[in-house]
Amino acid sequence: MTQKTIQDDFQKLEKIINKLEGQQVGLEESLTLFEEGSKIIKNCHGQLKKAKNKFEEIKGDLESEINKE
């Protein structure tokens, strides 16, 4: 099983948006798509937050190492 990437999530989100914008979608399906999109956005936000924290950690380590000299 392959690991899902943020790019995969963006592609799914784009498909949901296109479906909602381009087709006649009923209320129930619209709500389902909106809920799915919200979950994808939440997941992307979590991934980006994790990446930002890792970046800050690496940057802090590098600054500490440079300041020792």
C-alpha positions as CSV (number, residue, x, y, z in Angstrom):
1,M,0.0,0.0,0.0
2,T,1.4,3.4,-1.0
3,Q,1.4,6.4,1.4
4,K,-1.0,9.1,0.5
5,T,0.7,12.4,-0.3
6,I,-0.5,16.0,0.0
7,Q,-0.4,16.1,-3.8
8,D,-2.9,13.2,-3.8
9,D,-5.1,15.2,-1.4
10,F,-4.9,18.3,-3.6
11,Q,-5.9,16.3,-6.7
12,K,-8.9,14.8,-4.8
13,L,-9.9,18.2,-3.6
14,E,-9.7,19.6,-7.1
15,K,-12.0,16.9,-8.4
16,I,-14.5,17.6,-5.7
17,I,-14.4,21.3,-6.5
18,N,-14.8,20.7,-10.2
19,K,-17.7,18.3,-9.6
20,L,-19.5,20.9,-7.4
21,E,-18.9,23.7,-9.8
22,G,-19.5,21.9,-13.1
23,Q,-22.4,19.6,-12.5
24,Q,-25.9,19.6,-11.2
25,V,-25.3,18.0,-7.8
26,G,-28.1,17.3,-5.4
27,L,-28.2,18.6,-1.8
28,E,-27.2,15.2,-0.3
29,E,-24.3,14.7,-2.6
30,S,-23.2,18.3,-2.2
31,L,-23.1,17.8,1.6
32,T,-21.2,14.5,1.2
33,L,-18.7,16.2,-1.1
34,F,-18.3,19.2,1.2
35,E,-17.7,16.9,4.2
36,E,-15.1,14.9,2.2
37,G,-13.4,18.1,1.1
38,S,-13.4,19.4,4.7
39,K,-11.6,16.2,5.9
40,I,-9.1,16.5,3.1
41,I,-8.4,20.1,4.0
42,K,-8.0,19.2,7.6
43,N,-5.5,16.4,6.7
44,C,-3.5,18.8,4.4
45,H,-3.4,21.4,7.2
46,G,-2.0,18.7,9.6
47,Q,0.6,17.6,7.1
48,L,1.7,21.2,6.4
49,K,1.9,21.9,10.1
50,K,4.0,18.9,10.7
51,A,6.3,19.9,7.8
52,K,6.6,23.4,9.2
53,N,7.5,22.1,12.7
54,K,10.2,19.8,11.2
55,F,11.6,22.7,9.2
56,E,11.7,24.9,12.3
57,E,13.4,22.1,14.2
58,I,16.1,21.7,11.5
59,K,16.6,25.4,11.3
60,G,17.0,25.7,15.0
61,D,19.5,22.9,15.1
62,L,21.5,24.6,12.3
63,E,21.4,28.0,14.0
64,S,22.6,26.4,17.3
65,E,25.4,24.7,15.5
66,I,26.5,27.9,13.7
67,N,26.3,29.9,16.9
68,K,28.7,27.5,18.7
69,E,31.5,28.6,16.4
